[in-house]
Amino acid sequence: MEARKRQYPSDTGYMLLTSKVVTYCLDALVQSELDRLDWPISQINVLTLNLQTSEMD
């Protein structure tokens, strides 16, 4: 039991770190794409809203 208890915090920490890194990389990718395309902010906001609502379904 003790070994399993000790394992969980590091697992969740690793998962959190991984998701943070993935999110950061995605953000950087999107940002560089947007810089390249030079999209207007309003279009980006619409895209973001669409992504958020589709995730909720």
Buried (B, 14 or more C-beta within 10 A) or exposed (E): EEEEEEEEEEEEEEEEEEEEEEEEEEEEEEEEEBEEEEEEEEEEEEEEEEEEEEEEE
